[in-house]
Amino acid sequence: MSLKEYKAKRDFSRTREPNGKKISAPKENFFVVQKHAATRLHYDFRLAMEGVLKSWAVPKGFPSRKGDRRLAVQVEDHPMDYARFEGTIPKGNYGAGTVMVWDIGSYEVADGDPVDALKSGKIHFTLRGKKLKGEWALVRMRPRDGDEKPQWLLFKSGENARPISARAEDQSALTKRSLKKIAADNDAQWQSNRTSESKRAAARPAGSLDRKQNLQTSGKMPRARLKRADSENGVSKKNKFNLPLLPKRATEFVEPMKALVSEKLPKGAEWIYEIKFDGVRALSIKRKSEIKLISRNEKNFTDKYPEVANALRGLPAEEIVLDGEIVALDEEGKSSFQLLQAANLPGESRPPIFYYVFDVLQLNGKDLTGLPLLKRKEIAQSLIAQLPDAIRFSASIQADSERVLKEMQSRGLEGLVAKKAESKYEIGRRGGAWVKFKWTSEQEFVIGGYTPPGGTRSHFGAVLVGYYERGKLMFASKVGTGFNQKLLKSLYEKFQKLRQSKCPFANLPEPKNSRWGRALTVAEMRRCTWVKPELVCEVRFAEWTRDGHLRQPAFLGLREDKDPREVVRE
């Protein structure tokens, strides 16, 4: 689609907004809502389709009660990378004011293709964002004399939306900053004295990593100490990184970058590979003497993994944000999610816990997300060089993809993450620069109930699990193996706090003649206990059946780092 109107309205020598450089469309639909304090405060709603962001200005924000409506004025298409634009547009420019990424997530259009729905003038969609969850609809109104742009009505359909707190209303979905804080940081505004500095920075040598092919899978690589410094870039100007001028960013939690699931391992010189760890993703945040470990869904794991937090206190920086995975290693040195779960059960011996660092996002107030991946990994590796063994570097593997694949499978590992070597860190996005490839059948599911115990088992017999499809929770399987007595008791206690009378699965009951085995019929459902779909678990299984269920599923543990609404069939 053309971005001529978008480009014609902007002078990119005077604004730091994206310049419309072509970016390939993502493999999944996503939306963004940007709160825009311009001449008048309004919200910009954008849906990704046809390689651009279709955009509407919504003066009064999203309706929350079923049947409520708001005016939505369709404006020019925006480039895809505008979805992560947050900052200020200087006075004298089109749209001057402060922009916040107020909400972001995925969307689905009911009964059809998004482009077809747009052309028809009625888009019924489900949003799964950080703040907006549920169904809405956009309906185009008949044009009237004097209308300069297409006028639409934004309706709330389905159930009422959940209330948004006053704090969340003025908080970025990406950086947690308020509008006032974004304006004060001024981290995206053009300044006249930056042009020459940027040109000089671009001419500097970028620094490089040793790109020899290797199959080092984990542990400590040869490293150099990173010297402390109070320079403008947050690292010594004499060190090997030789960083260009970088924008400032408050040292705080941001939503981690995500990987797309793929049935094939990407090939080519532009890709590097990392081990897919079987643990818990966490950002580590240091502000002076304070250390926090925060999961991808913003749960605080600091007290849960004190050995990791304590080991990070020696980081050679005043402020820093690292991205990595908390894992427990078995006797063969492989990460084990079950072992990690057992670490926090009463009476269980605690296995060795490690934090594998694979990225750095911020350093002493500077935003590193715009640097190439290999550069960020080089910095991360040097930053943790002198830390205790609990902190390890997740090394990149640069070799022929087939060779890597055979080597990893022979070691009993479960998968790889392929990353483009020159990719930027895309906050909160699953855009395709990172790809997850697994050769074992394992994924997350949402727990919606349990069956009564049988025989000598206590507490419950099996958990009932499912996944979301078009905003509805779909039953996938009973999972009755993988539990010991302590885990049964621990889960049962959690279930009692979430009990409800209504079945949460949209595709139950099942017919008696189900081909995959004993069906969950009306009679069987009377024996089940239902729970609110708030717990996410990891399940290993042999395969999906033709009926869309799991064969030979086994329970691995709870996933506290995943939002239930993000769980879909992989």
N, C-alpha and C positions, 0 to 999 in steps of 0.2 A: 504494500500500500504506500501511497505517496506521503511524504512528510514535508512537502513544500510549504504548506501553510505554517506548520510548526517552525520551520527554519526561517521563513520570511519574517516572523514576528520577533526574532531574537538576534542580538548581536553577540556572538559567542566570544568576542574579545572583551566583552564587558560583563558576562554572566558565566558562572561555572555550571550551568545546566548542561546535561548531555547534548552533544551536537548532532545527534541523529545518525551516528555511524551505524552501519548495518549490523545487526546482531541476529543470529539464527533464532527462530522461534523455539521455545522450550517444548518438551514432550508432554507436559501436563499444563492444564489451564491454571492460571493464577490471577489474583486480583490484588489491587492495592487501593487504599483510601488515604489520601494526603490531606491533612488539615492545613489550610492555606490562609494565613493572616495577611491578606492583601488590602486593597481599599476597603473591602468588607470581608469579614471572616466567613469562610465557606469551606466545603469539603469537596475534593476532587476524587470521583470514583472512576477507576480504570479497570477494564477487563482486557486481558491479553488474548488476542486472536489475530490471525492473518499477519503475524510478524510485527504487530504494533500494539499499542495500548489504546483501545477505544475509550473515550473519556467523556465524562459528564460532570458539570459543576452542580453541586447540590447545596443551595444556600443554607438550608436549615438542618442538614445532616440526615442520617438514616432514621426512618420511622421504626418504632419498636413494638407498637401494639398492632395486632392483626386488623387489617382494613385501613390503617392510617396511610396517608400518602404525602409525598413531598415533590416539589417541582425539581426536575433534573434537566439542565440545559446541555445538549450535546455540543462539545467543543472539538477543536482539532485533534487528530490522532497524535499521540506522543510516542517517542522511541521506547523500546523495551527497557533500556537501562535507566529510564526515568523513574522506574519503580523503586529504585534505591536512592533517589535524590532527596536529600534532607539538608537544609541550610537556609541561606538568605539570598534573595534576588535583589541586587542593588537598586536604589531609587533611579528613576528615569528609564528603567527597563520594563518590558511587558511583564505583568504579573508581579511587580515589585512587592516584596514582603518576605515573611518567614514561612518556610514549608516544613511540615513534620510528616513522617511516615506514620500515620495514625493507626493503620491496621494493614495486615498483609496475610495472604493465605491462598488456598486453592478454591476453585469454584466448579460447579457442574450445572449444565443446562438440562432441564427436564425434557425428555422426549424429543431429542433432536440435536443437531449440530449448532454450536454457538453462532456461526456466521449466518446460517439459514434463519435462526431466530432473530438475529439483528435485522436482516433484510425484511422479515415479516412484520417487524414493528412491535413484537412482543417477546420479551426474554424472561422466562421463569427460571430462576437460578437458586442454587443452594450455596451459601458461603461457609467456608470452614477457616476462619481466621483466628487471630489471637483474641479479638474482641467480638467480632460479628460472627455469630453461628446461627444458621437457620435459613429460612426461605424468604426471598423477596422477588419482586417482578418489576420490570421496566416496560412501560407501554407508551408508544409514540402517539402524540396527539396530532390532530389535523392541523396543518399549517394555517396561520392567520395572517392577515395583513399586518405588516410591521415586524413580524418575527424575523430576526436576523439569523438565528440559528435554530435547529430542530429542537422542539420542546417535548419532553417526555415526563411521565409521572412515575415516581418510584413508590411502589406499594409494598407494604408488609403482608406477606402471605404466610400460611402455616401457623404455627404457634407464636405467641408473643416472644419477643427476644428477651434474653436475660438482661437485667439492669447493668449498666456500666457505671462504676464508681466515679466519684469526682476526681480521684487521683488518676485513674486510668484514662479519663476523658482528656486530661492534659499531659499525657505521657506517650512518648514515641514507642511504637511496637518494636523498633530495631535497637534504639540506644537508651530508652527509658528517660530521655530528657524532656523537659517541658518546652513549650514554645519560647518562653523567656530565656531558658538556658541555651536553646539552639541559636537564638538571636545573639546572645552574649558570646557564645563560642565562635559564631560567625565563620564556621569552618568550610563553607562552600561559596563564600562571596568573593568575587573578583576584586583584586586590589591592583592599582596601576603599577606598583613597583614589583609585581611578581613576574612580569613577562620576561625581563632580562634574566632574572634568577632561574626561571624554568628552563630557558634556553641553555644556560651554563650547566645546569644540572643534567640536562639531556645529553650533553657532550661528554660527561664524565664516564670513565670505565665503570661498568656495572658490577664487576666482581664476579667470580664464577665458582662453581663447585667442581669437584673431581667427578667427571662424568664417565669414568671407566665402568664397564659392565661388571656388576657384582651381584651376588645373591645373599648378601648379609640380611638377615631377617629381623634381628632385634639386638638389644643390648647397647653397649657403649662403643661408639666409633671413635677414632682419633679426633681429638678436639683441641681448640685453642681457647685460652681464657679471654673472656670479654671484659675489657677494662671499664671501670666506672667512669662516667663523664657527666658533666652538666652542660654539654653543648646544646645548640639549637636543635639538633637532630636526635638527641637522647642517647647518642653513642659518640665515642671519640671520633673527631674528624680525621684522625690518623689511623683508625682501625680499617680492617680490610673491607668493611661493608660499603664505605664511601656513599652513604645514603644521600639522595637528593632532598630538597626541601619537601617536607611532608605536612599535610593538614593536621590540625590538632583534633583530638577526640578525648572526651571524658573517659577516664579509666573505669569502666563499669561493664556489666553484662550486656552482650548483644546476642541475638539468636544465631546459633552456629550454622555454618554452611552445610548443606545436605547433599547426599549422593543419590543419583538415580539408580534404580535396580535394572540390570541388563541381563539378557540371556546369553550374551557373548562378551568375551573380554576384548576391549578395544585394542587395536594394533597400531603401530607406527612410532616413529622416532619422537613425536611430540608428546607421548605418554610416558609417565613413570608409574610404578606400582608400589603399593604398600600392603602389608598384611592387614586383613580384616580381623581385628581383635574381637573376641567374644566377651565383652565387658560392658562398662557403662561410660558413655560419652560425658565429658565434663570440661567446662572452662575453669581454669585456675586464674584467680584475680589477686594481684598483690598491690596494696596501697600502703606504702611505708612498712610498718610491722604487721599489718593485718593481711591474713591469707583467707581466701574463700574458695571453695570448690562448689560450682553451681552446675546442675544438670541442664540438659537442653530444654527442659520444660520448667526451669528456674527453681528447682528444689535445691535446698542447701545440704550438701553432702560433707561439709567440713568436719563435723563431729563424727560422722559415720566412718570416715577414712582418715583418722588423725595421723597415721604414719606418713601419708602422702602430704598432708598440709604442713606438718613439721619439717619434712624434707625440702619443701619449697621455700622455706623462710630464708634460705641462703642465696636466693636469686640475686644476681648483681645488678639490680635496678630498683629505683624507688617505686615505680609503678609499671605494671606489666600485665598483659592478658595472654595466656597460652591456651591452646586447644589440644585435647588429647583424650586418652581412654584409660579408665581405671580398670585394672584386670587382676585376677588371681591366677597364679600359674600352678599347674599340676607338676608331678614329679618329672615329667618329660619336658617341662618348660613351655607347655602350650597353655594358652589362656582358656579358662573354663568358667562359663557363666554359672553353672551349678555350684561350683566351688566358691565363687564370689557371693552367691546367695547364702550359702551355708555360713559364711564368715560373720553374718549378722544374726544368726539364730542362737538363742540361749543354749548354752551347754555344748556348742560345737567348737572344736579347736579352730583357731584362726589361721588360714593359709597365708603365705607371703603375698602381700599386696603391692602392686607397682602402678606407676602412672607413666604411660608411654606418650610422649609429647610429639605431635606431628605438625604443629603450626604455631605461629605467633601473630597476634592481631594488633596489639598496641604495645608501645614501649616509651615510658617516660612522657606520656601525654601526646605521643605522635601516633597517627593512624598508619599502620603498615599494610592494611588490606589491599591497597592498590599496587603493591609490589608483586613481581612474579613469584609463583610458588617456590621455585628453587631458591630464590633469594631469601624468602621468609624461612624456609627450612634451614638454610645455612645460619641465619641469625638465631633461630630457636636452638639449634644444636650447640652453638657456642655459649648461649645463655645458661644452659643446664650442665655445662662441661664439668664443673667442680661440685655438683650437688651429690648427695648420697645416692646409693644404688637403687633406692626406691623410685627415683626419677630416671627414666630411660628415654632414649631418642628412638623414634620410629623411623628407621632408615628407609630411604627410597631405593627401589630395585630397578635398575636400568639395564635391561637385557631383552633378548628376544622373547616375545609374549608366550610362545609355546614352551620354551625352556623354563620360563618362570612358572607357568602353570603346572608342568610335570613335577618340578621341584617342590612346589608348595603342596601339591596333592600327596606326594610321597612322604611328606613330613606330617601328614594327618591334619593339616590345617583346613579351615572351612571356607575360605574365600579370600579375595583380593579387592582392593580399592584402586582403580585406575584414575590418575589425575593428570590433567594437562600441565606440563612443566612450566609454561609461561602464564598460567591462569591466575587471575586475581581472586581474592577471598570475597565471595559474594554472600553478604550477611543474610541469613535466613532463607537463602534461595536454593532450589534444587534444579539448577539450570542445565546440567549436562557436562560441565567441566570436571566434575567428579562422578565416577560411575562405580557402583558396587556390583561385583560378580561373585556368586556363590555356587559351589558345586554340591552342597548339601541342602536338603529341604528343611528349612528352619525359618520361622518368622514370628512376629508378634501377633497376638490375638487379644480381644477384649473378653473378660469374664462376665457373663450375664446370669449365671445361676449355678446350682449344683444338685446332684442326685443324692438320695439317702444312702448311708453306708450299708454294706452287705457282708455277710460272713463275720470274720474277726476284725474287720476294719472299723475304726471309730471315726466320728466327726462327719465325714461325707464319703461318697463313693467315687464320683467323677465331677470335674468342673465342666460347665457348658460354655463353649467359647465361640466367638464370631468375629466378623470384620465389617467395616462400614462400606456401603455401596449406595451412591446417590443419597447420602444423608441418612440411610436406614441401616440398622444393625442386623446383619444376616448371620443366622446360625451356621456354623461350620462343622462342629464335632463335639462329642464327649471326649474328655481326656481323663483317663483313669489310672495311668501309670506315671511313675516319676516322683512319687511322694514317699517320704518316711514319716514316722510318727510325729516328730517335732514339727515338720512342715505342715502336716495335716492339721495339727492343733493351731499353729500360727495363722494359717489361712482361714480356718473356721472362725477364729476370733475376729478377723478382719471382716468376714462375710456378715457377721451378726450386726455390725454397725451399718451395713448397706442394704439390709433386707427390704424388699418391697413386694407388694401383692401382684403387680402387673408384669407379665412376661415382656422383656425388652427386645426380643427378636421379632423381626417383621415377617419372616418366612416360616413361622411355626403356627399351628402344628403341621406335621408331615403326614402324607398318606400312608396307609398301612402297607402298601405294596412297594415301599421304597427299595431300590435295588442295592443300596449300599449296606444293608444289614437291618438290624432292629431299629425301626423308625421311632422318632419322638412324636408319638401320636397324642391325641387329646387325653387319652387314658394315662399315658406315660407322663404327660405334663403335670397331671394332678399330683404326682409324687415329687415333683421338683420344687426347689426353693429358689426364688428369683432374687437377684441383687441389682442394685444400681450399676450401670456399666461404667464404672470408674477405675477398675483395676485392669492393668495390661500385663500379660504374661508372655513368656517365650516358649514356643512349642517346636519340638523336632518331630518330623513325620516322614513316612516313606514316600508318599505321593498324594496328589489330589485325585479323587475319583471322578468319574464322569458326572456324578450327581452333585459335584461341588463340595464334597466332604473330604475329611482327612483319613488316610489309611495308616494305621499303627502310630497314632500320635503319642508323644511322651512329654510330660510337663518338665520344663527346665528351671523355671523360677519367675518371680514377678519382675516387671520392668518399671521401676519408679521414674525413669527418665523419659517416658513416652506419654504423649497426650492421647487418650483413647480415640478421639475424633480423627487422628492422623493414621489410624490403623486401617489399611485396606489390603485386599488380596494382592500379594506381590506376583 
